[in-house]
């Protein structure tokens, strides 16, 4: 798979050098809420889309996607079969489907499968519950697949929910790979597009991107936001951002990017409307958590649940870092304090600043996507938060122009993917 993508990148990099930096500046859009007859930028972007995703490239991307998922499953099955797993009442397993299916039913996957099957505890019981932290769009999509396939009416509900979650996540991830390639192609050319795509497919977060988690769905929605903005479609961008806010709380990091595009667009009257619309995703998120809170009798129940159950008190940005100097024990993969979380956070912040220098809207989103979870007062799971931010893959793909850089990045990603997968399937905390 890697040889296939590497060859494509090397071949097309020679053919597409004139589509890198010069073209990137020409795609700075004048965003309009409603299309007008003056559509030169949109037409240019549409022409590029056709050029980027031709039949040959789509076939290559689909084949690479399939091979990378097979590699991921093989790694998970090997770890699930050969390595000792944590045992205990809380470490549950699927009884049907074998290790290739059981490997996905870990950590938050159990919450999403349960919500998709039975609904939210906070809704059913009318009082705050642990599952308030899980936003509704992804479990609704899983439930829809369960209903369409009919497996939700069988006795194998956990297995059904897991398989349905895998369908949703991998369909979203495949669509996201196509959009990532297209968006990177238009900004930095074909070589960078293939490299960004390769890094996504061998991402250390692959077990979360393909698993019963929200990562792939959120990645797809965030890519839809920026793809729509590149084509002057502000309304669809706002809609996708609102859906992203109902998928992961970090979706509110898309709002600054929308505000930036709205402010830079022409037309004073239309600018005010677009600035107002840019706030809609944040308002949708606020309305959901307030409505859920009112249902259980505590308007701030969402935040209280994060603080009491998940140990994420709001507003503790500085404390998230100073905790490492408190004298408390720090491990490499700990739940409370881990070196992996700290190093990942610092790396993501540095990478976000590099993105910000190159493309402001992307950088605002990338920076916000790291700052928002850190505001919870802990760096727990930061590798998972950062590895779903698409500008990081684009930036790495654009900068890694030398072969040794590409080999180093891919080797590191593969090693971390194997580590993350092995720890995940054996019920060991990773992110």
N, C-alpha and C positions, 0 to 999 in steps of 0.2 A: 504493500500500500504506500509506504513512505517513498520507495523508489519510483513508483508510478507518479506520485504528486511532485516529487523532486524533479523528475525528468520534465514534466509539464511546465514547472516553474522556470527551469533553466531554458527551455526552448522558447517559451513565450516572453521571457524577460528580454531576450534579444530582439524580439519583434515589436515590443511595446514600450521601448524606452521613451518615446515621445509622448506617452500618456501619463507621465508621473507628475512632477511638480507643476509644470505649466498648466496642465489640465485641471489640477486641483483648484487653482485660483479661479478658473472660469466657472466652476460649479458653486460659487458662493451665491445662494439663491436670494432673490427678492421674493419673499414669501407672501402669498396672497391667500385670503380665505376662500374666495371664489375665483375660478379660472377666468382669465380674460383672453382677448384675442392676441395679446402680446405674450407669446409663450415660447420665446426663443430658448430660454434656459431649460424649461420643462421639456421642449422638443429635443434639445441637445442631450438631456439626461435620458430620455426615452430611447433615443438612437443608441446611446451607449449601452443601455440595458439589453437591447437586442443583440449588440455585438458581444457583450460579456457572456451571456448565457445561451450560447449556441448549443446544438444537439450534442456535439462531441464533448464539450465541457460538462454539460449536465450529466452525461453518462459516466464520465470520469469521476465526478463528484459523488454520484450515487454509489458507484463501485467502491470508492475509497471509504465512504460512510459505512457501507456494509462490512467491509474488511476490518475497519477499526472497531466496529461493534462486536464482530466475532473475536477479535483479539481481547477485547474487554471481558467478554463472557468467558473465554478460555482462561484468562487470568483469575477471574472470580471463582470459577468452578475448581480450578487447581487449589486456590487458597481455601475454599470452602471444604474441600475433600482432604487436603494434606495437612493443613495447619490446625492446631488446637484452637478452639473458640471459647470465648467467655461463656460460662454456664450459670444459669440462675433462672428464677421465676420470671424476671423481667426480660430475659433474652429469648424472645419467642422465635419460632420457626414455622414456615409453611409445611404442612403435612403432605401436600400434593405437588407434583411437578418436578421433584428432584432438585439437586443442587443448583442447576442452571436457572431455576425460578426462585428457589429459596434465597439465593444470594441477594436478591433485591429487597427482601422484606426485613429491613433493618432500620433502626432509629426512627426518624420522622416519617418514613414510609408507612409505618403502622398507623400513625395518626391520620395520614391522608386516606389510607384504605378504609379506616373506620368511619371517618367523616363521610366519604363517598357512599358508604354502605348504609349507615344508620343516621346520618345527619350529625349536627353539632350537639354536644352535650349541653352547652350553654343555651342553645335554642330549645332543646327538648325538655330541659329541667328548669329553665328560668332563673338560673343563678350562675355566677362566674365559674368558669371551668378552664382547665388547662388548654383546651383546644381553641380558646379565643385568639390565641396568637397566630392561628393558621387562617389565612385569608381565603375567600370562597371560590375564586374563579377556577383554580386547578381542580379541586375536588368536584366541582360542578361538571367540568369537562370529563373527568373520570366517570362520574355517575352517568353522564350521557352515553358514553361508550358502553357501559354496563347494560344500559337499557336497550341500546340499539342491537347489541349482540345477543341479548337475552340471558346472558350468564348471571345477571343479577337476580334471576328467579330460580337459580339452582341452589343446592345446599352448600356449594363451595364458594362462599361469599368472599372470604379473604383472598383466595386464589384468583377469583374473578376480578376483584378490585385491583390486585397487583398486576395482572395481565393488562387490564384496561389502562392502568396508570402508565405501564410501559409503552402501550400503543400511543397514548397522548404525548408522552415525553419524547419518544423517538420520532414521531411525525413532526412535532414542533422543532426538534433538533435538526432534522433533515431540511426542513424549510429554512431554518436559521442559517445553515451552512450555505445554502444557495444565495440568500440575501447578503450574508457576510461577504461572499465572493464578489457579488455584484457591486456592493457598496465600496469595497476596497479597490476593485478594478477601476471604478470610476474616479477614485481619488488618487491612487498611487500606481496604477497600472497592473498588468497581468502577473508579473513576477511576485509582487507584494501580495496580490490576491491569493495566489496558490500557497504562499508561505503562511499567511494568516489562517487560511483554511486548514492547512496541515497542523498548525499549532492548536487549533480548536479541536480537531479530531483526536489528537493525542494529549489533550488537556489533562492535567492531574485531577481535574474535577469531573472526568468522564463518568465515573460511577454515579455522580449526582445528576449530571446532564441527561443520562439515559435512564436513570432510576425513577422511582415513584416520588419525585421531588418537583418543586416548582421551577427549578433553574432553567430548563430548556424552554418552557412556556414564556418565562420572563425574558429570556434572551431573544426569542422570536419577536415578542412585542416591542422590545426596545429597538430592535433592528427595523421593524416596521415604522416606528416613529421617525427615525432618521432617514429612512428610505423615502418616506412620504414628504419630509421636509426638503429633501434634495429635488423633489419633483413639484415643489410649490403647492403641495396638498396639505394645508394647515389643519383643516377639519379632520381628515383621517388620522393625522399625527396626534391630535388631541384625544381622539377616541381611543387609539392604541395606548396612549399614555395612561388614560383613565383605567383601561383594562389592566395595564401593568400594575397600577396602584391597588387593584383588587387581587393581584397575584402575589406580590411581595411588597412589604412596607417601603423598601428602598426605591420603589417606583416613583416616589415623590422627588427623587433626584433628577427625574426627567423634566420637572417643572422649570428649573433655571435655564435649561437648553431651549425650551419652548419660549420662554420670556425673551431670551437673547434673539432668537429668530424673529419673534414678533416685533421687537424694538427696531431691528435693522431693516425691516420691510418698509417699503415706500407707502406714502399716503397717510397723512396725519389722522384722518377720520377712521380709516380702516385699522390703523395701528392701535387705537384705543380698544376697538372691538377684539382684536387679536390678543392684546395683552390681557384682556379679561378672560378670553377663552383659554389662554395658557394656564390660568389658575384653576380651571375646571378639574383636572386630574387630582390636584390636592384637595379640592372641595369634595370630590367623590370619595376619596379615602377618609376624610374627616367625617363625612356623613355616615359612612359605613360603621366606623368604630364608635361614633356617638350613638347611632341607632342600636348597635349591639349592646352598648353600655346601658342605654335606657331600658332595653328589654330585660336585663338582669338586675336593674335597680341601682346601677353604679355607672354614671356617664364616663368615667375614666377606667372602667374595668379592664379594657384592653391593655393599658399601660400598667395597671396594678398586677395583672396576670404576668406580664413580662418581668416585673420586678420580683414578685414572690415566688413564682414557679420556675422561671428561666433565669433568674438572677441577673436581670438586665435593668437596672435603675436608670431612668431617663436623665440626660443632662450631665453625664459623668465623663466627658471627653478627656480631660486632663487625667482624671483618676484612672482611666483605662491604661495609661502608660506608667503613671507613678506607682501603680500597684506592683510593678516589677522590681521596685526598689524598697518595698515595704518589709522585706525580710521573709515573706511567705515563700515557700518552696516553689520552684519553677521547674517544670519537666518539659521534655520535647513535645509530648502529645497530650498534655493534661487538659482537663475540662476547664479549670479555673484560670491557671496561668501556664502558657506554653510558649517556648521559644519559636515554634513554628508560626503561631498566631502573630507574634510580635514582628518577626522577620517579614512575613507576608504583608502585614499592614504597612510597614515602612517601605517595602518594595512597591506596593501598589500606590502609595502616596507619591513616591518619586515618579513612577510611570504616569500617573495622572497629570502631574505637572508638565511632563514632556508632551503629553497629548494636548494639554491646554495651550502650549506654545504653538502647536501646529494648527489646530482647529479648535476655536474657542468653545463652540457649542458642545462638541464631543468632550472636551476637557472639563467643562462645567458639570456635565453628566458624570464623567468618570470620577471626578473629585467628590461630588456629592454622594455617589454610590459607595464610597469608602467612608466618608465622614458620617453619614446617617447611622450605619450600624455601630460605629465607634461611640456615637453619642449615647448609646445604651449603657455606657460605663464599663464595658468589657470588650476584649478582643477575641472572645470565643467565636470560632467558626469563620474568622476573617478570610482564610483561604477560599472557602466556599463562596463568600460574598464577592470577593474580588475576581475570581476566575469565571464569573458570569458576565463581566463587563466587557462588551465586545471591542471598544477602542483599544484595550490592552493588546488584543491579538493583532489588530491592525497596525498599531505602533510597532510591535515587535517584528511583524512581517515586513514593514516598510524599512526598518533599520537594519535588519539582519540580511545584508546584501552579500556578505562574504560566506563562502562555503563552510569555513570552520565555525562561524557564528551559527549558521543553520544547524550543523551537526550537533553543536553543543546544546542549543535550545531544544532540539528534538530529543536528544539523549536524556537531558534532564527531565523533560516532560514525561517521557516514557517511564523513567525510573520512579518519578513521583506518582504517576498514574498507577503503576504496579503496587507501590506502597499504600496509597490511599485505598485502592480496591481491596487489597489483602486485609488491611485493618478494618475496613467497613464490613466485609462479609463475615469476619470472625468476631463481630460485635466488640471491636475496639475503637475507641473514640478517635476521630481524625479531624472533623470539622462540622 
